[in-house]
Amino acid sequence: MLNQEVVKLLNEQINKEFYSAYLYMDMANYYADQSLNGFENWFFIQMQEERDHALLFRQYLLNNSESVILTVISAPDKKYQNYRDPLVLALEHEVFVTTSINTIYETAYKNKDFRTMQFLDWFIEEQGEEEKNADDNIKKFDLFAGDPKGLYLLDNELKARVYAAPSLVL
């Protein structure tokens, strides 16, 4: 049986992951409106990953005979002034998600909930990748996007990203 404080945080994380999916869909929509289809693709795939993360947390709770409690997911309210803004916001958001997962891990550790700690190990590694990818996108944008040809090439690079379902085994 899972510690109820951990269960509460896991349920909150499900909603944070679904919000992340909403946020990335909003970013994909912004880039679609700008005809930057590669950027749109990158964020659309990011949306799929975040949705899948929420579903992994859901399944973990269900596998441990715990109820899943969904709450309202707010619509993203960010306005983007330029092509770089969503990239910066994405990195800030990934840091927020990392902090949230670390809090769950810390609470699981405090309560000697080793099963949840083991489950969260995958997410901790995943968040390292998420932060690096978001940071890399900003660096590439800063290097190349000042030139229309560079922006075009970066957009084409981002168009090549392919969705891969998470490999976590529950």
C-alpha positions in Angstrom: 0.0 0.0 0.0 1.3 3.4 -0.9 1.7 6.3 1.5 -1.3 8.7 1.1 0.8 11.8 1.0 2.7 10.2 -2.0 -0.6 9.2 -3.6 -1.8 12.8 -3.3 1.3 14.1 -5.0 1.1 11.4 -7.7 -2.4 12.5 -8.5 -1.4 16.1 -8.7 1.4 15.1 -11.0 -1.1 13.5 -13.4 -2.8 16.8 -13.7 0.5 18.6 -14.1 1.5 16.3 -16.9 -1.9 16.8 -18.7 -1.4 20.6 -18.3 2.1 20.1 -19.9 0.4 18.5 -22.8 -2.0 21.4 -23.1 0.9 23.9 -22.9 2.8 22.1 -25.6 -0.2 21.8 -27.8 -0.6 25.6 -27.4 3.0 26.1 -28.5 2.5 23.7 -31.5 -0.6 25.8 -32.5 1.4 29.0 -32.2 4.1 27.6 -34.6 1.4 26.2 -36.9 0.0 29.7 -37.2 3.5 31.0 -38.1 3.9 28.2 -40.8 6.9 26.8 -38.9 5.9 23.2 -39.3 9.0 21.7 -37.8 8.6 23.6 -34.6 5.0 22.6 -34.6 6.0 19.0 -35.1 8.5 19.1 -32.2 6.0 20.5 -29.8 3.2 18.2 -31.0 5.4 15.3 -30.2 6.3 16.8 -26.9 2.5 17.1 -26.2 2.2 13.3 -26.9 5.0 12.5 -24.5 3.5 14.6 -21.7 0.1 12.9 -22.2 1.8 9.5 -22.0 3.6 10.6 -18.8 0.2 11.4 -17.2 -1.1 8.0 -18.3 2.0 6.3 -16.8 1.3 7.9 -13.4 -2.3 6.9 -13.7 -1.4 3.3 -14.4 1.0 3.2 -11.5 -1.7 4.4 -9.1 -4.2 1.9 -10.5 -1.6 -0.9 -10.3 -1.2 -0.1 -6.6 -5.0 -0.2 -5.9 -5.2 3.6 -5.6 -7.8 5.9 -7.0 -7.0 8.4 -9.7 -8.4 11.9 -9.0 -8.5 14.3 -11.9 -9.0 18.0 -11.4 -9.6 20.9 -13.8 -6.8 21.6 -16.2 -6.3 25.3 -16.9 -5.9 26.6 -20.4 -2.4 28.0 -21.2 -2.5 31.7 -21.0 0.9 32.6 -22.4 1.2 35.1 -25.3 4.3 34.8 -27.5 6.0 37.9 -28.7 8.5 36.0 -31.0 9.5 32.6 -32.1 12.0 32.2 -29.2 9.4 32.8 -26.4 7.9 29.3 -26.5 11.3 27.7 -26.4 12.2 29.6 -23.2 8.9 28.9 -21.6 9.3 25.2 -22.5 12.6 25.1 -20.6 11.1 26.9 -17.6 8.2 24.5 -17.6 10.5 21.5 -17.7 12.4 22.8 -14.7 9.0 23.2 -12.9 8.1 19.6 -13.7 11.5 18.3 -12.6 11.0 20.1 -9.2 7.6 18.5 -8.8 8.9 15.0 -9.5 11.8 15.6 -7.2 9.3 16.6 -4.5 7.4 13.3 -5.0 10.7 11.4 -4.8 11.7 13.2 -1.6 8.3 12.5 0.0 8.5 8.8 -1.1 12.0 8.6 0.4 10.9 10.2 3.7 8.1 7.6 3.9 10.3 4.7 2.8 8.1 4.1 -0.2 10.9 2.4 -2.2 8.5 1.1 -4.9 7.5 4.7 -5.8 11.1 5.8 -5.7 12.0 3.0 -8.2 9.0 4.0 -10.4 10.2 7.7 -10.3 13.8 6.8 -11.3 12.7 6.7 -15.0 11.0 10.1 -14.7 14.1 11.6 -13.1 16.2 10.4 -16.0 13.5 11.5 -18.5 13.4 15.0 -17.0 17.2 15.4 -17.5 16.6 14.6 -21.1 13.7 17.0 -21.3 15.6 19.9 -19.8 18.6 19.2 -22.1 16.4 19.1 -25.2 14.6 22.3 -24.3 18.0 24.0 -23.6 19.4 22.7 -26.9 16.5 24.1 -28.8 17.2 27.6 -27.3 20.9 27.4 -28.1 20.2 26.3 -31.7 17.6 29.0 -32.1 20.1 31.6 -30.8 22.8 30.3 -33.1 20.9 29.9 -36.4 17.5 31.5 -36.3 18.8 35.1 -36.8 19.2 34.3 -40.4 16.1 33.3 -42.5 18.0 30.4 -44.0 19.1 29.2 -40.6 15.6 29.4 -39.3 14.5 27.4 -42.3 17.1 24.7 -41.7 16.3 24.5 -38.0 12.6 24.2 -38.8 13.5 21.3 -41.1 15.6 19.7 -38.4 12.8 19.8 -35.9 10.4 18.4 -38.5 12.4 15.2 -38.5 11.5 14.4 -34.8 9.5 11.2 -34.6 7.2 10.2 -31.8 8.4 7.2 -29.7 6.2 5.8 -26.9 7.8 5.7 -23.4 9.7 2.6 -22.6 8.9 2.4 -18.9 7.6 -1.0 -17.8 5.1 -0.9 -15.0 
